Amino acid sequence: MTKINVIIPAYNEGSSIAQVVNDIPKTVDEVIVVNNNSTDDTEINAQKAGATILTEEKKGYGYACLKGMSYIANKKEKPEIVVFLDGDYSDYPEELDKIVAPIIEKNIDFVVGARVKKLRAEGSMTYPQILGNYLATSLMKLFFGSTFTDLGPFRAIKYVKLLGLKMEDKTYGWTVEMQLKVLKQKLSYIEVPVHYRNRIGVSKVSGTVKGAIFAGIKILGWIFKYSFKK
């Protein structure tokens, strides 16, 4: 059976994290929750739900993801697939099996769970998120001939390919960096439509003006960096 690890960056997701962990299919070997300097009961609730708990005190989505990757790198038995999933319960963790299916069945390198409009709950994506996704994916199509339509955080990738990306972004640019490097390295990829609902709690990015602005700057910065990089 294919060995799968899940990395969940979590900052103050105490009210949702247990539901996220509990809804992950049993096909997953290990669920890794990276407590990103939370001030609530994120850690204890994730632990009670059966997740492995890591602590990353430096705030940032990328910092948390890199912490999870570092943990996996030091494991004796490495996974074949790593899945990234948010801890706010906006995604449907039970859809993980269909996210990893193209990798297992068709040998695809990278899969993004695309939050298509017909499967999204009303209001589940803010206007800045929708606009940012459209702008970023349009630029990737223009510069790289990409077919991406979303920067969805629910994603799966072969572990060996993930290592080859040499991920480095520490904050808001993590998802777009990954997709740009997949394009630059000409890895095979596909999008799988997924359901999306209103998150539990307030978004740390799209829920604030500062977060939305800095996320937009980061995303555009990565795109233009790779567009003119030989």
GUFI-341643 format. One record per residue: residue in three letters; x, y, z of N, C-alpha, C in turn. Coordinates in Angstrom, 3 decimals, padded with zeros to 6 digits. Each point is the difference from the previous one (the first is absolute). Layout:
! residues N
r, n.u, n.v, n.w, ca.u, ca.v, ca.w, c.u, c.v, c.w
ala, X, Y, Z, X, Y, Z, X, Y, Z
...
//
This chain:
! residues 230
r, n.u, n.v, n.w, ca.u, ca.v, ca.w, c.u, c.v, c.w
met, 000.841, -001.202, 000.000, -000.841, 001.202, 000.000, 000.873, 001.249, 000.000
thr, -000.423, 001.020, -000.733, 000.761, 001.243, -000.098, 000.033, 000.717, 001.344
lys, 001.189, 000.391, 000.409, 000.158, 000.690, 001.287, -000.227, 001.497, -000.206
ile, -000.933, 000.554, 000.772, -000.400, 001.401, -000.133, 000.144, 000.716, 001.335
asn, 000.638, 001.163, -000.011, 000.068, 000.880, 001.167, -000.727, 001.297, -000.314
val, -000.684, 000.557, 000.986, -000.704, 001.269, -000.152, 000.645, 001.044, 000.901
ile, 000.256, 001.183, -000.547, 000.523, 001.123, 000.776, -001.087, 001.065, 000.098
ile, -000.330, 000.402, 001.227, -001.015, 001.020, 000.228, 000.605, 001.152, 000.797
pro, 000.283, 001.142, -000.638, 000.446, 001.182, 000.745, -001.199, 000.536, 000.790
ala, 000.206, 000.350, 001.244, -001.145, 000.435, 000.812, 000.371, 001.122, 000.960
tyr, -000.673, 001.125, -000.168, 000.154, 001.127, 000.923, -001.377, 000.362, 000.551
asn, -000.198, -000.236, 001.282, -001.275, 000.276, 000.679, -001.189, -000.629, -000.727
glu, 000.107, -001.302, -000.200, -001.090, -000.770, -000.616, -000.596, -000.980, 001.010
gly, -000.021, 000.403, 001.269, -000.474, -000.890, 001.052, -001.426, -000.470, -000.173
ser, -000.838, 000.827, -000.604, -001.412, -000.355, -000.154, -000.266, -000.912, -001.204
ser, 000.995, -000.199, -000.846, -000.222, -000.784, -001.220, 000.962, -001.161, -000.187
ile, 001.160, 000.060, 000.593, 001.073, -000.940, -000.334, -000.370, -001.457, 000.259
ala, -000.745, -000.273, 001.060, -000.368, -001.389, 000.292, -000.909, -000.563, -001.094
gln, -000.916, 000.824, -000.500, -000.887, -000.438, -001.083, 000.793, -000.310, -001.265
val, 000.982, 000.845, -000.274, 000.847, -000.223, -001.172, 000.726, -001.336, 000.119
val, 000.654, -000.215, 001.125, 000.766, -001.235, 000.204, -000.910, -001.227, -000.036
asn, -001.135, 000.093, 000.653, -000.915, -001.149, 000.077, -000.596, -000.383, -001.346
asp, -000.128, 000.962, -000.915, -000.617, -000.277, -001.302, 000.987, -000.484, -001.057
ile, 001.278, -000.043, 000.339, 001.004, -000.486, -000.953, -000.127, -001.513, -000.139
pro, -000.044, -000.522, -001.221, -000.173, -001.440, -000.218, 001.087, -000.842, 000.670
lys, -000.358, -001.209, 000.325, 000.926, -000.918, 000.682, 001.099, -000.500, -000.925
thr, -000.071, 000.353, -001.270, 001.065, -000.360, -000.942, 001.286, 000.777, 000.281
val, -000.110, 001.038, 000.822, 001.164, 000.828, 000.349, 000.774, -000.642, 001.152
asp, 001.316, -000.044, -000.136, 000.842, -000.622, 001.020, 000.260, 000.914, 001.189
glu, 000.186, 001.292, -000.265, 000.281, 000.919, 001.107, -000.516, 001.392, -000.335
val, -000.671, 000.603, 000.977, -000.478, 001.374, -000.111, 000.883, 000.863, 000.891
ile, 000.636, 000.989, -000.597, 000.953, 000.861, 000.704, -000.590, 001.398, 000.094
val, -000.316, 000.428, 001.205, -000.501, 001.355, 000.217, 001.144, 000.854, 000.520
val, 000.293, 001.075, -000.712, 001.067, 000.911, 000.410, -000.639, 001.195, 000.697
asn, 000.126, 000.029, 001.315, -000.559, 001.088, 000.800, 000.872, 001.228, -000.179
asn, -000.519, 000.985, -000.721, 000.787, 001.164, -000.398, -000.177, 001.161, 000.986
asn, 000.462, -000.242, 001.234, -000.015, 001.034, 001.046, -001.430, 000.380, 000.416
ser, -000.886, -000.986, 000.047, -001.390, 000.251, 000.386, -000.100, 000.424, 001.465
thr, -001.027, 000.782, 000.282, -000.252, 000.432, 001.381, -001.274, -000.642, 000.547
asp, -000.616, -000.903, -000.776, -001.214, -000.670, 000.469, 000.296, -001.488, 000.230
asp, -001.024, -000.840, -000.070, 000.175, -001.425, 000.293, 000.201, -000.846, -001.257
thr, 000.588, 000.586, -001.032, 000.281, -000.735, -001.234, 000.801, -001.268, 000.278
glu, 001.071, 000.138, 000.758, 000.899, -001.133, 000.232, -000.690, -001.151, 000.723
ile, -000.661, 000.290, 001.088, -000.616, -001.059, 000.792, -001.147, -000.675, -000.756
asn, -000.772, 000.773, -000.750, -001.104, -000.581, -000.760, 000.496, -000.875, -001.145
ala, 001.072, 000.424, -000.659, 000.581, -000.805, -001.077, 000.594, -001.291, 000.559
gln, 000.636, 000.112, 001.135, 000.607, -001.175, 000.641, -001.064, -001.012, 000.418
lys, -001.093, 000.488, 000.571, -001.102, -000.877, 000.398, -000.608, -000.715, -001.200
ala, 000.041, 000.656, -001.155, -000.561, -000.592, -001.222, 000.942, -001.028, -000.629
gly, 001.220, -000.100, 000.534, 000.921, -001.021, -000.465, 001.102, 000.465, -000.923
ala, 000.164, 001.314, -000.153, 001.041, 000.519, -000.892, 001.358, 000.047, 000.694
thr, 001.046, -000.050, -000.799, 001.352, 000.298, 000.479, 000.113, 001.512, 000.087
ile, 000.519, 000.508, 001.111, 000.072, 001.446, 000.200, 001.440, 000.488, -000.096
leu, 000.205, 001.002, -000.853, 001.277, 000.706, -000.073, -000.247, 001.452, 000.380
thr, 001.048, 000.679, 000.431, -000.120, 001.412, 000.362, 000.939, 000.839, -000.848
glu, -000.541, 001.032, -000.630, 000.795, 000.976, -000.747, -000.361, 001.374, 000.524
glu, 000.932, 000.628, 000.713, -000.289, 001.289, 000.630, 000.063, 001.169, -000.974
lys, 000.717, -000.159, -001.102, 000.052, 001.070, -000.990, -001.312, -000.009, -000.785
lys, -000.730, 001.107, 000.063, -001.299, 000.050, -000.658, 000.154, 000.060, -001.518
gly, -000.800, -000.803, -000.675, 000.021, -000.002, -001.453, -000.392, -001.355, -000.538
tyr, -000.875, -000.014, -000.986, -000.478, -001.242, -000.604, 001.170, -000.843, -000.510
gly, 000.926, 000.666, -000.692, 001.154, -000.712, -000.530, 000.893, -000.555, 001.084
tyr, 000.211, 000.768, 001.067, 000.788, -000.502, 001.129, -000.582, -001.297, 000.527
ala, -001.333, -000.028, 000.150, -000.665, -001.186, 000.537, 000.139, -001.192, -000.948
cys, -000.179, 000.251, -001.297, 000.128, -001.080, -000.973, 001.426, -000.552, -000.022
leu, 000.972, 000.880, 000.051, 001.403, -000.426, 000.009, 000.334, -000.802, 001.258
lys, -000.617, 000.342, 001.116, 000.189, -000.758, 001.238, -000.506, -001.424, -000.175
gly, -001.169, -000.126, -000.621, -000.535, -001.327, -000.257, 000.884, -000.807, -000.923
met, 000.531, 000.646, -001.029, 000.895, -000.684, -000.924, 001.285, -000.446, 000.678
ser, 000.519, 000.835, 000.892, 001.219, -000.350, 000.745, -000.227, -001.238, 000.861
tyr, -001.169, -000.066, 000.605, -000.344, -001.166, 000.816, -000.033, -001.261, -000.859
ile, -000.630, 000.075, -001.155, -000.081, -001.156, -000.887, 001.383, -000.431, -000.469
ala, 000.851, 000.982, -000.286, 001.356, -000.304, -000.485, 000.806, -000.812, 001.004
asn, -000.337, 000.149, 001.288, 000.730, -000.715, 001.050, -000.648, -001.326, 000.388
lys, -001.101, -000.346, -000.656, -000.653, -001.270, 000.286, 000.749, -001.146, -000.677
lys, -000.033, -001.152, 000.615, 000.655, -001.169, -000.581, -000.728, -000.437, -001.269
glu, -001.321, -000.049, 000.060, -000.793, -000.388, -001.158, -000.662, 001.237, -000.599
lys, 000.379, 000.323, -001.204, -000.532, 001.191, -000.662, -001.305, -000.343, -000.743
pro, -000.891, 000.972, -000.129, -001.232, -000.238, -000.756, 000.248, 000.093, -001.499
glu, -000.898, -000.580, -000.769, 000.041, 000.188, -001.460, -000.702, 001.297, -000.384
ile, -000.992, 000.390, 000.797, -000.798, 001.187, -000.300, -000.133, 000.870, 001.236
val, 000.107, 001.324, -000.210, -000.269, 000.965, 001.079, -001.199, 000.841, -000.427
val, -000.938, 000.137, 000.921, -001.190, 000.818, -000.236, 000.047, 001.212, 000.922
phe, -000.318, 001.165, -000.535, -000.105, 001.219, 000.800, -001.474, 000.363, 000.116
leu, -000.398, 000.365, 001.201, -001.409, 000.262, 000.286, -000.088, 001.068, 001.074
asp, -000.929, 000.940, -000.144, -000.175, 001.042, 001.018, -000.752, -000.540, 001.219
gly, 000.167, 000.693, 001.111, -000.602, -000.452, 001.242, -001.298, 000.681, 000.366
asp, -000.601, 000.748, -000.938, -001.188, 000.797, 000.324, -001.323, -000.665, -000.376
tyr, 000.066, -001.207, -000.534, -001.170, -000.804, -000.368, -000.763, 000.565, -001.197
ser, 000.657, 000.841, -000.801, -000.639, 000.501, -001.220, 000.047, -001.054, -001.106
asp, 001.057, -000.792, -000.007, 000.071, -001.122, -000.931, -000.733, -001.196, 000.609
tyr, -000.249, -001.004, -000.825, -000.628, -001.241, 000.458, 001.088, -001.071, 000.065
pro, 000.557, -000.261, 001.192, 001.107, -000.955, 000.103, -000.328, -001.371, -000.564
glu, -001.283, -000.386, 000.048, -000.387, -001.311, -000.513, 000.197, -000.124, -001.505
glu, 000.245, 001.130, -000.687, 000.257, -000.038, -001.440, 001.474, -000.273, -000.308
leu, 000.782, -000.267, 001.014, 001.430, -000.243, -000.195, 000.266, -001.148, -000.968
asp, -000.797, -001.052, 000.103, 000.240, -001.154, -000.880, -000.086, 000.367, -001.477
lys, -000.911, 000.917, -000.353, -000.094, 000.379, -001.414, 001.102, 000.985, -000.389
ile, 000.592, 000.680, 000.983, 001.133, 000.875, -000.275, 001.245, -000.821, -000.344
val, 000.207, -001.088, 000.717, 001.202, -000.815, -000.232, -000.188, -001.029, -001.112
ala, -001.236, -000.250, -000.410, -000.262, -001.038, -001.008, 000.791, 000.175, -001.300
pro, 000.102, 001.226, -000.569, 000.770, 000.142, -001.244, 001.474, -000.365, 000.165
ile, 000.546, 000.204, 001.201, 001.398, -000.368, 000.249, 000.139, -001.513, 000.047
ile, -000.907, -000.648, 000.715, 000.067, -001.447, 000.177, -000.370, -000.739, -001.276
glu, -001.039, 000.456, -000.671, -000.538, -000.739, -001.147, 000.599, 000.407, -001.346
lys, 000.424, 001.268, -000.122, 000.472, 000.489, -001.298, 001.438, 000.518, 000.032
asn, 000.652, -000.135, 001.148, 001.398, 000.413, 000.148, 000.204, 001.505, -000.207
ile, -001.032, 000.809, 000.287, 000.122, 001.452, -000.057, 000.880, 000.462, 001.168
asp, 000.798, 001.044, -000.214, 000.911, 000.469, 001.044, -000.680, 000.872, 001.049
phe, -000.952, 000.841, -000.431, -000.528, 001.050, 000.866, -001.482, 000.219, -000.279
val, -000.778, 000.128, 001.066, -001.448, 000.188, -000.139, -000.465, 001.159, 000.879
val, -000.784, 000.892, -000.576, -000.602, 001.097, 000.752, -001.502, -000.225, 000.109
gly, -000.534, 000.144, 001.192, -001.444, -000.027, 000.186, -000.561, 001.351, -000.411
ala, -000.693, 000.048, -001.122, -000.496, 001.268, -000.544, -001.373, 000.330, 000.577
arg, -000.093, 001.183, 000.598, -001.244, 000.437, 000.632, -000.917, 000.615, -001.062
val, -000.586, -000.849, -000.808, -000.830, 000.472, -001.109, -001.295, 000.621, 000.531
lys, -000.523, 000.950, -000.737, -001.142, 000.785, 000.466, -001.213, -000.855, 000.354
lys, -000.299, -000.992, -000.806, -001.213, -000.793, 000.226, 000.083, -000.866, 001.251
leu, 001.214, -000.193, 000.525, 000.161, -000.813, 001.202, 000.332, 000.831, 001.237
arg, 000.004, 001.319, -000.159, 000.311, 000.896, 001.126, -001.269, 000.475, 000.690
ala, 000.035, 000.042, 001.321, -001.103, 000.595, 000.752, 000.028, 001.508, -000.211
glu, -001.152, 000.626, 000.013, -000.078, 001.444, -000.198, 000.792, 000.726, 001.089
gly, 000.883, 000.901, -000.420, 000.790, 000.776, 000.943, 001.232, -000.703, 000.535
ser, 000.259, -001.220, -000.462, 001.138, -000.754, 000.536, 001.338, 000.538, -000.484
met, -000.008, 000.689, -001.148, 001.201, 000.686, -000.468, -000.306, 001.482, -000.096
thr, 000.871, 000.814, 000.545, -000.214, 001.442, -000.024, 000.331, 000.560, -001.384
tyr, -000.451, 001.215, -000.245, 000.297, 000.640, -001.287, 001.512, 000.104, -000.235
pro, 000.811, 000.409, 001.008, 001.448, 000.031, -000.235, 000.575, -001.369, -000.365
gln, -000.529, -001.069, 000.599, 000.467, -001.340, -000.342, -000.332, -000.351, -001.452
ile, -001.233, 000.264, -000.392, -000.433, -000.310, -001.369, 000.801, 000.796, -001.015
leu, 000.166, 001.294, 000.274, 000.766, 000.863, -000.905, 001.462, -000.429, -000.055
gly, 000.571, -000.287, 001.171, 001.404, -000.421, 000.068, 000.240, -001.294, -000.764
asn, -000.916, -000.952, 000.162, 000.113, -001.259, -000.727, -000.055, 000.226, -001.498
tyr, -000.952, 000.819, -000.422, -000.161, 000.267, -001.429, 001.249, 000.666, -000.583
leu, 000.501, 000.999, 000.709, 001.181, 000.723, -000.478, 001.218, -000.912, -000.051
ala, 000.230, -000.738, 001.073, 001.185, -000.864, 000.072, -000.042, -001.096, -001.056
thr, -001.141, -000.666, -000.126, -000.072, -001.097, -000.971, 000.007, 000.515, -001.443
ser, -000.540, 001.196, -000.214, 000.053, 000.601, -001.335, 001.435, 000.319, -000.395
leu, 000.777, 000.526, 000.949, 001.402, 000.306, -000.281, 000.812, -001.274, -000.227
met, -000.309, -001.051, 000.749, 000.705, -001.268, -000.205, -000.334, -000.584, -001.369
lys, -001.233, 000.188, -000.429, -000.384, -000.456, -001.333, 000.729, 000.806, -001.070
leu, 000.093, 001.315, 000.205, 000.652, 000.884, -000.954, 001.489, -000.300, -000.130
phe, 000.675, -000.141, 001.139, 001.453, -000.160, -000.012, 000.464, -001.440, -000.204
phe, -000.795, -000.972, 000.463, 000.463, -001.389, -000.003, -000.924, -000.964, -000.749
gly, -001.120, 000.506, -000.537, -000.936, -000.896, -000.661, -000.704, -000.923, 000.980
ser, -000.087, 000.422, 001.241, -000.590, -000.806, 001.065, -001.505, -000.191, -000.193
thr, -000.504, -001.110, 000.533, -001.448, -000.234, 000.004, -000.583, 000.105, 001.408
phe, 000.801, 000.477, 000.957, -000.510, 000.177, 001.365, -001.127, 001.040, 000.017
thr, -001.018, -000.278, 000.809, -001.089, 000.958, 000.188, -000.118, 000.441, 001.453
asp, 000.800, -000.591, 000.888, -000.141, 000.288, 001.425, 001.338, -000.178, 000.710
leu, 000.137, 000.718, 001.120, 001.155, -000.165, 000.884, -000.440, -000.743, 001.259
gly, -000.937, -000.907, -000.147, -000.587, -000.692, 001.145, 001.028, -000.638, 000.925
pro, -000.193, 000.137, 001.315, 000.955, -000.544, 000.973, -000.067, -001.511, 000.165
phe, -001.113, -000.620, -000.427, -000.160, -001.458, 000.098, 000.687, -000.605, -001.210
arg, 001.160, -000.626, 000.212, 000.824, -000.439, -001.115, 000.828, -001.215, 000.387
ala, 000.402, -000.757, -000.990, 000.811, -001.202, 000.230, 001.147, -000.036, -000.996
ile, 001.123, -000.547, 000.439, 001.179, -000.061, -000.856, 000.849, -001.204, 000.384
lys, 000.638, -000.603, -000.991, 000.950, -001.074, 000.300, 001.108, 000.563, 000.891
tyr, 000.375, -000.744, 001.008, 000.988, 000.511, 000.951, 001.328, 000.321, -000.671
val, 000.455, -000.869, -000.893, 001.293, 000.249, -000.657, -000.061, 001.256, -000.863
lys, -001.151, 000.272, -000.600, -000.147, 001.214, -000.810, -000.060, 001.239, 000.890
leu, -000.630, -000.133, 001.160, -000.048, 001.108, 000.956, 001.404, 000.396, 000.424
leu, 000.840, -000.974, 000.282, 001.384, 000.296, 000.376, 000.721, 000.730, -001.127
gly, -000.276, -000.408, -001.218, 000.659, 000.605, -001.156, -000.398, 001.446, -000.241
leu, -001.127, 000.421, 000.549, -000.435, 001.394, -000.174, 000.834, 000.968, 000.832
lys, 000.628, -000.513, 001.056, 000.816, 000.843, 000.894, -000.803, 001.226, 000.454
met, -001.110, -000.264, 000.637, -000.901, 001.050, 000.451, 000.686, 000.930, 000.993
glu, -000.326, 001.296, -000.085, 000.683, 000.970, 000.854, -000.886, 001.096, 000.574
asp, -001.161, 000.266, -000.597, -000.816, 001.107, 000.498, -000.458, -000.281, 001.425
lys, 000.058, 001.024, 000.843, -000.327, -000.170, 001.410, -001.404, 000.460, 000.363
thr, -000.658, 000.728, -000.887, -001.288, 000.576, 000.396, -001.091, -000.255, -001.032
tyr, -000.512, 001.077, -000.602, -001.185, -000.084, -000.846, 000.238, -000.595, -001.385
gly, 001.249, -000.085, -000.431, 000.277, -000.414, -001.365, 000.184, -001.490, -000.212
trp, -000.206, -000.793, 001.038, 000.291, -001.434, -000.062, -000.720, -000.707, -001.135
thr, -001.304, 000.207, -000.116, -000.772, -000.750, -001.001, 000.403, 000.372, -001.423
val, 000.145, 001.288, -000.257, 000.353, 000.410, -001.362, 001.443, -000.376, -000.329
glu, 000.890, 000.033, 000.985, 001.379, -000.442, -000.242, 000.009, -001.458, -000.453
met, -000.771, -000.827, 000.689, -000.045, -001.417, -000.346, -000.482, -000.195, -001.436
gln, -001.069, 000.704, -000.370, -000.549, -000.171, -001.344, 000.941, 000.543, -001.078
leu, 000.665, 001.098, 000.284, 000.961, 000.543, -000.960, 001.173, -000.952, -000.213
lys, 000.469, -000.608, 001.081, 001.133, -000.923, -000.121, -000.411, -001.294, -000.699
val, -001.236, -000.426, 000.217, -000.521, -001.146, -000.737, 000.017, 000.301, -001.504
leu, -000.408, 001.216, -000.366, 000.006, 000.396, -001.412, 001.420, 000.099, -000.548
lys, 000.883, 000.626, 000.750, 001.378, 000.193, -000.461, 000.724, -001.337, -000.182
gln, -000.302, -000.953, 000.879, 000.658, -001.308, -000.080, -000.748, -000.973, -000.909
lys, -001.081, 000.500, -000.589, -000.793, -000.790, -000.941, -000.497, -001.319, 000.609
leu, -000.443, 000.083, 001.245, -000.601, -001.164, 000.631, -001.421, -000.174, -000.534
ser, -000.492, -001.206, 000.048, -001.383, -000.232, -000.418, -000.939, 000.446, 001.123
tyr, -001.120, 000.598, -000.375, -000.928, 000.497, 001.014, -001.428, -000.038, -000.519
ile, -000.928, 000.064, 000.932, -001.418, -000.006, -000.344, -000.762, 000.680, 001.131
glu, -001.159, 000.542, -000.318, -000.894, 000.524, 001.027, -001.177, -000.953, 000.170
val, -000.432, -000.156, 001.249, -001.168, -000.812, 000.320, -001.009, 000.910, 000.691
pro, -001.205, 000.139, -000.526, -001.006, 000.861, 000.644, -000.335, -000.501, 001.409
val, -000.030, 000.921, 000.953, -000.331, -000.361, 001.382, -001.071, 000.938, 000.548
his, -000.706, -000.465, 001.006, -000.978, 000.835, 000.692, 000.729, 000.960, 000.943
tyr, -000.647, 001.102, 000.274, 000.609, 001.017, 000.862, -001.115, 000.701, 000.778
arg, 000.182, 000.160, 001.310, -001.042, 000.592, 000.842, 000.569, 001.173, 000.793
asn, -000.865, 000.708, 000.665, 000.444, 001.100, 000.850, 000.834, -000.546, 001.156
arg, 001.140, 000.592, 000.169, 000.921, -000.468, 001.033, -000.551, 000.264, 001.389
ile, 000.532, -000.713, 000.968, -000.304, 000.263, 001.395, 000.991, 001.051, 000.491
gly, -000.501, 001.109, 000.529, 000.878, 001.073, 000.454, 000.301, 000.994, -001.109
val, 000.913, 000.924, 000.279, 000.352, 001.067, -000.938, 001.312, -000.311, -000.695
ser, 000.042, 000.189, -001.318, 001.219, -000.248, -000.757, 001.108, 000.951, 000.423
lys, 001.222, -000.543, 000.123, 001.150, 000.828, 000.375, 000.560, 000.751, -001.206
val, -000.427, -000.383, -001.179, 000.488, 000.654, -001.219, -001.101, 000.833, -000.624
ser, -000.984, -000.674, -000.606, -001.042, 000.729, -000.717, -000.963, 000.715, 000.934
gly, 000.033, -000.341, 001.292, -000.912, 000.630, 000.941, 000.465, 001.349, 000.508
thr, 001.211, 000.416, -000.386, 000.517, 001.298, 000.416, 000.529, 000.746, -001.217
val, -000.068, 001.327, 000.045, 000.518, 000.816, -001.106, 001.501, -000.214, -000.141
lys, 000.707, 000.010, 001.131, 001.454, -000.194, -000.022, 000.361, -001.348, -000.610
gly, -000.704, -001.046, 000.430, 000.284, -001.335, -000.504, -000.232, -000.103, -001.486
ala, -001.103, 000.563, -000.471, -000.326, -000.055, -001.425, 001.043, 000.738, -000.834
ile, 000.438, 001.163, 000.485, 000.992, 000.802, -000.731, 001.338, -000.728, -000.077
phe, 000.459, -000.495, 001.148, 001.297, -000.668, 000.017, -000.028, -001.310, -000.799
ala, -001.128, -000.714, 000.048, -000.117, -001.224, -000.791, 000.079, 000.337, -001.488
gly, -000.697, 001.061, -000.407, 000.024, 000.409, -001.400, 001.387, 000.380, -000.461
ile, 000.720, 000.746, 000.828, 001.366, 000.415, -000.337, 000.901, -001.219, -000.152
lys, -000.122, -000.947, 000.945, 000.827, -001.206, -000.038, -000.275, -000.823, -001.259
ile, -001.271, -000.195, -000.288, -000.381, -000.817, -001.146, 000.515, 000.607, -001.301
leu, -000.222, 001.299, -000.179, 000.472, 000.662, -001.219, 001.524, 000.011, -000.064
gly, 000.633, 000.166, 001.148, 001.464, 000.001, 000.051, 000.583, -001.311, -000.505
trp, -000.575, -001.120, 000.463, 000.487, -001.304, -000.454, -000.239, -000.189, -001.496
ile, -001.142, 000.402, -000.486, -000.316, -000.187, -001.420, 000.967, 000.782, -000.882
phe, 000.243, 001.265, 000.333, 000.902, 000.802, -000.832, 001.454, -000.450, 000.143
lys, 000.349, -000.482, 001.180, 001.360, -000.524, 000.197, 000.253, -001.173, -000.939
tyr, -000.941, -000.922, -000.082, 000.189, -001.184, -000.828, -000.266, 000.261, -001.474
ser, -000.753, 001.038, -000.291, -000.285, 000.317, -001.392, 001.248, 000.468, -000.734
phe, 000.893, 000.670, 000.735, 001.199, 000.563, -000.631, 001.279, -000.720, 000.415
lys, -000.184, -001.153, 000.669, 001.146, -000.787, 000.442, 000.302, -001.069, -001.026
lys, 001.210, -000.075, -000.447, 000.383, -000.994, -000.998, 000.263, -001.348, 000.664
//
